[in-house]
Amino acid sequence: CAVHIVHLSAASALPMIRAAKREGLPITVETCPHYLCLQAEQVPDGDTRFKCAPPIRDDANREALWQGLADGTIDTVISDHS
């Protein structure tokens, strides 16, 4: 069956997603602007304005998500209204 992954925030999943797509499996993936633009290192401790699920991750993760978007592993960016 077709699978759609929502709110991808963990770049560690990208290799598995790439492999599934190479196999021709019907999988699509989305991420959100806050995962592409924010980085955990810049979020002040305890600042609830940045609270979301899944959480904001580090800069290396953010860069990897951008690469996943650029290479087509991530299909779309959605608002999530966060």
Secondary structure, DSSP 8 states (H G I E B T S, - for coil): --EEE-S---GGGHHHHHHHHHTT--EEEEE-HHHHH--GGGS-TT-GGG--SS----HHHHHHHHHHHHTTSS-EE--TT-
